Amino acid sequence: MEKLHVLGTGYALATRCYNTCFAITNNHGTLLVDAGGGNGILRQMEDANLSFADVHDLFITHAHPDHLNGVVWAMRKIMTMMNAGKYEGELHIWCHETVRKGLEVIGELMLQKKMLRHIGSRVLFHDITDGMQATLCGYEITFFDIGSTKQLQFGFSTTLQNGRKLTCLGDEPYNPICGKYVAESDWMLCEAFCLLAQADVFKPYEKHHSTVADAAKLAQELAIPHLVLWHTEDKNYANRKALYTAEAKEFYHGDLYVPNDLEVIEL
């Protein structure tokens, strides 16, 4: 059974939850998407009962620290396992060129030579481009440039093993230029920085983010059957599920998820 493991749901400066990242598991293994902002990814994977030994494909949306820094720790963990004979095969890291170059520099500064020796042999980088297709964890993935207003960022769409289409929009508002990739999606993974009712407090538009109402209206307009909202502020974390669900349901009438960290969603 395919499952979406929610490893983190918060925005860059969240302290009450981990930064937004997730994993999808199937009979091929675990596809990891982003890794949050630090070594908390190690705890999140452990608490989710997921093993890095099953991660052979890692997709990085963009170079912001809350998505990228945890990748260094994931790489260190996997390289350590390689050195100990506890990891079989290769790790494939999928990202755009700027992210790859950044990781190479960070790796040279922070990782030991006995780990770095795996880069190019067992840790393989793949530069992605808009519309590029590749196979990750058994999925035929299509990468697409989300048209970010801040920094080059990619989302992806794929057909799940059960035949449903899943699309990850990244962490910025939907750009119509991505329409052909998002069309006819059954699942949409979408950022929703805060409640519309609190937009004056959190100022999502200044940060190039959406409100819950914006994301809900979009999903309803695009006729998305299943919607997941995350990458949120964390001041409302304790009551976020109820608050965000109530606002989203005013505009969206499909299957709605406002997960907390470490929740598992059956796809």
N, C-alpha and C positions, 0 to 999 in steps of 0.2 A: 504494500500500500504506500502511495506517495504522501509524504507529510511535509508541511512547512513548519520548521522549528524557528520560533521567534527568539533570537538571541539577545536583541536589544531593541528598544523602541524610542529612545530619546534623541534630542537634538545635540548639537556639538558640546554645549556647556552643561548638559544634564548631570546631576549628581545623585538623584533619587532612582535612576535606572541607567542601564547601559546604553551606549550610542546605538543607533539603528543598524542592525545587520541581521542576516538570517541564513538558514541552511535549508535545502530541500533534500530529502532522502528518498531513495528508491532502491530497487534490487541491484543497481549498479554501484551504489555507494552514497556519498554525501557531496553535494555541490554547495560550497560556501560562497556567499555573496557579501563582500566587504567584511571587516573584522573589528569595527569600532575603533576607539581611540587609544587603546593601551593593552596591558597584559590581562585586563579583565576578560579578554576573549578566552583565555585559558580556563578561567572559572566558569564562564558561561557555557562553554563546550562541555565541561565536566558535569555541571549541574543539569545540562540537557541530555546527559548520558550519550553524548556523541564522541566518537574517537577520531583524532586527527589521522589515524592510520587508514581511515576510510575516505579521507579527503584527497582527491587527486586532481580536482579542478577548483580553482579559486578565481572568482571574477571580482574586479575592483571597479566601481563606478567612476570614481574621480579621486583627485589628490588631496581633498580636504582632510585634516588630521583625524577627525572623528570617524572617518571611513578607512583611512590608510594606515595609521600608526599601529593598529592591532595586527596588521598583516605582517609586520616585522616580527612580532611575537609568534604568530602562527608559523612563519618561516623558520624561526629559531627552534620552535617545538618540533617541527617535522624534520629539520636537519639533524637535531639531536637524536631523534628516533632513527633516522637513517644511519647515523654513526654507531648506534647501539644495535643495529640489525633488527629493529622493531617496525620498520616501514618498508613495504614492498613497492617496487615500481617507481613512478615519477610523479612529481607535483607540477601541474601546468597552471601558470598564472596568466590570466587574460586581462589585459588593461591597455589603455592607450599609451602612446610613446612617452608622454611626459611623466606619467605615473611610473612606468618602467624605469626611466632614467633616475627618477627620485629614489626608488627602492634600491637601485644599484649603488647610489651614493650613500644612502643610509646604511646599507649592508656593509659597505667598505668601512664605514666609521664605527659600526656597533657590533658586527658579528665576527666571530673568530674565524681564522683561516681554515680550520678543520670543518667549519660549516660552509663557508663560502666556496669551497672546492666543489660543492654539488651543483652550483649554478652553471648552467650550460650542459650539464650531463644528466642530472636527475631532477633539478629544479629548472624548468624551462619557461621562459617568458614568451608570450605571444602578443604582438601589437595588434590592436583591433582598430577597425575603421567603420564608418557609417555603412550599414547594410551588409556587413561581413557576416558570414555564417560559419559555424563550427560545431563540432560535437563535444559536449561537456556532460559528463556523468550520464551518458546514454541519451541526452536530449539534443535535438537539432536546434541550436540557439541562433537567433538573429540579433546582432548588436545594432543599436541605433543611437546617433547623436541626439540628445534631448533638446538641443538648442539653448543651452544654459546661457543666462545673462551674466554669470559670474566667472565660470571656469569650465573648460571642456569637460563634459560629463556624458556618460553613456548609460542607457537602459538596455533592456533586452526583452524579447518575446520568444516563446517556445510553445510547442504542443506537448502536453503531458502524456504519459503513457496511457492514461485513461481517455485520451482524445480531446481533452479540454485545453483551451489556449490560455496561457498565463503571461501577463505583461508586467514588468517592473518599470516604473516611470522615473526612478531615481528620487532625488530629494528636492526637486523644484516643481513649480506648477506646470501642468500639461501645456505643451506647445503644439498647435495644430499641424506643424510640419511633421510631427510624428504620427499623424493620423493613420497612415497605411500600415504602421506596425501595431498600433493599438486596436484597430478595427476588428470587431467580432471577438474580442477577448471575453473569456468566461471569468477569469480572475484578473483583477487589477490591484497592484500594490502601490499605494499612493501616499505621499506626505500630506500631513494636515497639522500645521504648526500649532494652531490654537483655535479656540472657539471664536466664532464671529462676534459673539457678545463680549469678548475680551480683546478684540483686535486693537483697541486703543491702548491697552496695557502692553501687549506683546509685540505690536507693530510688525505683523508678518510680511506685509508688502514691502517694507523697507529692507527686509532680509531675503526678498525674492522667494517667499513661501506662500502657502495657501491657508485659508481657514478651513475648518471642518465643513462649513456650509458650502464653500467653493468646491471642495473635493466631492462632496455628496451630489451637488448639482451636476458636476461633470460626469460622474458615474451614471446618474439617471439619464442624462442627455445621450450618453454613448451606449445606453442599454446594457450596462455591465451587470451580470447576474450576481457576482461575488466581489465584494470590495473589502480591502484591508487598509486601515488607516494607522499610520505611525509617523516616526520622526517628529515628535511633538515636544513642546515645552514640558517641564516636569513639575511645575509648581502645583498642578492639579493632579499629580500622579495617583494619589490615594483614591480619588473619586473620578478619575479621567474616564474610565470605561462608561460609567453611567452618564456623565455630562456630555461626552462626545457622541455617544449613541443617541441620546435624546435630540441633540441638535441635528445630527446627520439624518435621522429618521423623518425630520420635517421635510426633507428634500429628496431622499433616496429610499426606494421601496424594495430593494433587493436584499440579498444575504449580506449582512454587515458584520465586520469584525473590528473591534478596537482592542487588540491584545495587550496584555502586560508582558513583561519580559518572561521568557521561558515557557510561554504557552505554545501548544502544538495544535496546528490546524490541519485537518485531513482535506486533501485537495480533490 
